[in-house]
């Protein structure tokens, strides 16, 4: 319960627009070139998740003056590639370049 309350205070609820815009960009990349889209989604999503986890750990240890918008953006930068990859895989059935 405390972790959820901490995340709600830090990140907030309004992730909508950045999440939709980034998801559209990733879906466009996946439709144009599934290899490049998958690679970029995995790399950028993984780096964003690592940075977000480090920032949250540091914020728990010593609170800083980092604006909440930073945490919102980092949360959407991690969730958008994940949602796009899952949606693309579910709609297409598989990732075609893995079938070689």
Backbone bond lengths (Angstrom), bond angles and torsions (degrees), N, CA, C in turn:
res aa  C-N    CA-C-N  psi(-1)  N-CA   C-N-CA  omega(-1)  CA-C   N-CA-C  phi
1 X - - - 1.439 - - 1.526 110.57 -
2 X 1.316 117.21 -40.16 1.465 120.58 -177.69 1.529 110.52 -68.12
3 X 1.320 117.33 -37.51 1.466 120.23 179.54 1.526 110.69 -66.51
4 X 1.325 117.09 -39.72 1.462 120.25 179.42 1.525 110.32 -66.70
5 X 1.308 117.23 -40.69 1.461 120.90 178.48 1.532 110.33 -65.53
6 X 1.329 116.63 -39.30 1.466 120.64 177.59 1.521 110.92 -62.65
7 X 1.339 116.74 -44.40 1.461 119.76 179.46 1.528 111.66 -66.65
8 X 1.326 117.90 -38.30 1.461 120.38 177.57 1.517 111.79 -64.29
9 X 1.334 117.09 -39.67 1.457 119.15 178.15 1.516 111.17 -69.31
10 X 1.317 116.56 -36.45 1.459 120.48 -176.63 1.517 112.19 -78.44
11 X 1.311 117.19 -50.42 1.461 121.51 -173.14 1.516 111.71 -91.49
12 X 1.305 118.58 -43.07 1.456 120.85 -177.67 1.514 110.48 88.10
13 X 1.295 115.62 -170.91 1.456 121.30 -174.57 1.519 113.73 -106.87
14 X 1.318 119.35 -17.22 1.459 121.35 -171.37 1.534 112.84 -91.61
15 X 1.314 115.89 77.92 1.459 122.69 175.99 1.521 111.69 -101.32
16 X 1.324 117.70 -0.32 1.453 123.57 -168.25 1.509 117.42 -53.05
17 X 1.323 118.05 -64.86 1.462 121.22 -172.67 1.525 113.38 -63.85
18 X 1.332 120.38 -49.07 1.466 118.33 178.46 1.527 112.57 -61.01
19 X 1.316 115.99 -35.55 1.461 120.03 179.76 1.524 111.43 -66.32
20 X 1.317 117.50 -43.03 1.464 121.91 -180.00 1.532 110.94 -66.65
21 X 1.323 116.71 -44.44 1.466 120.25 -178.73 1.521 110.92 -64.04
22 X 1.325 116.94 -46.94 1.462 119.84 179.88 1.527 111.15 -65.91
23 X 1.313 117.21 -37.89 1.466 119.65 178.16 1.520 111.18 -64.00
24 X 1.321 117.28 -39.00 1.469 120.43 177.17 1.523 111.12 -64.03
25 X 1.314 117.39 -40.46 1.470 120.65 178.61 1.523 110.24 -64.49
26 X 1.326 117.29 -46.23 1.461 120.34 179.32 1.533 111.86 -64.57
27 X 1.337 116.68 -40.14 1.465 119.11 178.39 1.524 110.98 -65.21
28 X 1.323 117.45 -38.19 1.460 120.48 176.08 1.517 111.49 -62.89
29 X 1.325 116.81 -43.27 1.464 120.15 176.54 1.524 111.65 -62.68
30 X 1.313 116.37 -41.83 1.456 119.83 -179.93 1.521 111.83 -65.73
31 X 1.320 117.11 -35.75 1.462 119.95 178.80 1.521 112.09 -72.43
32 X 1.332 116.82 -37.99 1.464 120.16 179.95 1.523 112.29 -72.61
33 X 1.322 115.93 -46.76 1.467 120.50 -177.92 1.527 107.12 -147.66
34 X 1.319 116.25 103.47 1.467 119.14 -173.34 1.528 112.33 -66.65
35 X 1.335 117.73 -32.43 1.464 119.75 178.83 1.522 111.14 -66.64
36 X 1.329 116.76 -50.79 1.458 121.08 -179.56 1.528 111.01 -64.60
37 X 1.321 117.30 -41.69 1.460 120.87 179.27 1.515 112.47 -62.95
38 X 1.340 116.24 -42.94 1.461 119.97 178.58 1.515 111.22 -65.61
39 X 1.321 116.17 -44.11 1.457 120.72 -179.52 1.534 111.17 -62.19
40 X 1.324 116.77 -47.75 1.467 119.60 179.70 1.524 111.79 -65.18
41 X 1.327 117.19 -40.47 1.465 120.00 -179.79 1.530 111.07 -63.80
42 X 1.326 116.75 -42.44 1.468 119.40 -179.86 1.525 111.87 -68.86
43 X 1.326 117.07 -43.45 1.467 119.88 -177.86 1.529 111.18 -69.43
44 X 1.328 117.24 -51.43 1.463 119.82 -178.11 1.526 111.01 -66.49
45 X 1.331 117.15 -39.64 1.463 120.11 177.40 1.521 112.32 -64.15
46 X 1.324 116.99 -41.70 1.467 120.51 179.22 1.515 112.79 -66.29
47 X 1.323 116.48 -42.78 1.465 120.18 178.52 1.528 110.03 -65.75
48 X 1.323 117.15 -41.92 1.467 120.42 179.28 1.528 111.33 -63.38
49 X 1.325 116.43 -40.71 1.464 119.77 178.24 1.529 111.01 -64.01
50 X 1.322 117.27 -42.95 1.465 120.35 179.68 1.526 111.13 -63.15
51 X 1.324 116.87 -44.43 1.469 120.43 179.18 1.523 110.41 -64.49
52 X 1.337 117.07 -41.22 1.457 120.63 179.52 1.529 111.36 -63.19
53 X 1.321 117.33 -44.23 1.470 119.83 -179.78 1.522 111.84 -65.15
54 X 1.333 116.82 -39.94 1.471 119.82 177.38 1.524 110.21 -64.84
55 X 1.342 117.11 -43.73 1.463 120.53 -179.63 1.525 111.45 -64.47
56 X 1.334 116.98 -39.17 1.468 119.65 178.12 1.522 111.47 -67.15
57 X 1.341 116.98 -39.04 1.462 120.13 178.42 1.527 110.81 -64.65
58 X 1.315 116.62 -43.18 1.461 120.55 178.42 1.526 110.25 -65.28
59 X 1.318 116.83 -39.17 1.466 121.36 179.89 1.529 111.01 -65.52
60 X 1.320 117.42 -33.79 1.466 120.27 176.65 1.522 111.34 -68.99
61 X 1.333 115.94 -37.53 1.461 120.23 -178.24 1.526 110.85 -72.82
62 X 1.319 115.17 -51.17 1.462 119.37 -178.69 1.526 109.47 -140.18
63 X 1.326 117.23 108.33 1.465 119.73 -179.50 1.529 111.78 -60.42
64 X 1.324 114.98 141.16 1.464 120.33 -178.38 1.523 109.61 -124.39
65 X 1.302 115.73 -174.85 1.455 120.60 179.44 1.524 111.74 -100.17
66 X 1.299 117.25 27.38 1.467 120.95 177.87 1.526 107.93 -69.91
67 X 1.341 117.19 128.39 1.473 118.64 -177.93 1.527 112.07 -67.45
68 X 1.326 115.27 153.42 1.460 120.63 -179.87 1.519 111.94 -63.52
69 X 1.322 116.76 -25.87 1.467 120.04 -179.51 1.525 111.01 -62.60
70 X 1.327 118.35 -30.66 1.462 121.55 176.63 1.530 110.46 -62.62
71 X 1.326 116.33 -46.81 1.453 120.26 -179.28 1.530 111.08 -68.14
72 X 1.327 117.06 -35.04 1.475 120.01 175.58 1.521 110.56 -62.75
73 X 1.318 116.26 -46.14 1.458 119.80 -179.66 1.527 111.21 -63.92
74 X 1.314 117.36 -43.24 1.466 120.13 -179.86 1.533 111.27 -65.82
75 X 1.315 116.79 -35.34 1.468 120.08 177.35 1.527 110.00 -66.62
76 X 1.321 117.16 -42.63 1.463 119.50 179.16 1.526 111.01 -71.30
77 X 1.329 117.75 -31.78 1.470 120.75 178.37 1.522 111.56 -68.85
78 X 1.322 117.44 -20.24 1.450 120.56 176.24 1.529 111.83 -92.83
79 X 1.328 116.15 -38.83 1.464 119.96 -176.82 1.532 113.29 -75.80
80 X 1.320 118.14 -35.33 1.470 121.22 -176.46 1.534 112.80 -60.65
81 X 1.336 119.87 -47.49 1.470 118.03 177.52 1.526 112.74 -64.29
82 X 1.330 116.72 -36.91 1.456 120.37 179.40 1.523 111.21 -64.19
83 X 1.322 116.79 -47.70 1.461 120.89 179.39 1.527 110.69 -63.27
84 X 1.331 116.57 -41.86 1.466 120.48 -179.23 1.524 111.61 -64.90
85 X 1.327 116.53 -44.61 1.469 119.34 179.22 1.521 111.78 -64.49
86 X 1.323 116.85 -42.65 1.464 119.47 179.11 1.527 111.51 -65.16
87 X 1.327 117.05 -42.79 1.459 120.73 178.91 1.520 111.01 -64.44
88 X 1.323 117.01 -45.26 1.464 121.85 179.81 1.525 110.88 -60.90
89 X 1.329 116.12 -44.02 1.463 120.29 -178.86 1.525 111.07 -68.00
90 X 1.322 117.63 -40.42 1.462 120.58 179.97 1.529 111.73 -68.17
91 X 1.328 117.65 -38.74 1.465 120.25 -179.25 1.527 112.42 -75.14
92 X 1.298 117.60 -38.30 1.462 121.48 -178.80 1.528 112.76 -85.90
93 X 1.292 117.90 -23.00 1.453 120.78 -178.41 1.521 112.56 96.44
94 X 1.313 117.79 -32.67 1.461 122.20 177.33 1.522 108.75 -164.14
95 X 1.308 114.96 178.54 1.462 120.95 173.95 1.517 106.29 -103.42
96 X 1.333 116.35 116.13 1.463 120.37 -167.87 1.510 114.81 -62.80
97 X 1.304 119.50 -33.56 1.456 118.90 -177.11 1.529 112.40 -72.53
98 X 1.329 117.95 -13.30 1.472 120.47 175.77 1.534 112.24 -79.60
99 X 1.320 116.85 -13.00 1.473 120.81 -177.65 1.517 113.60 -87.98
100 X 1.311 118.33 7.47 1.468 119.98 -177.70 1.492 113.83 -70.38
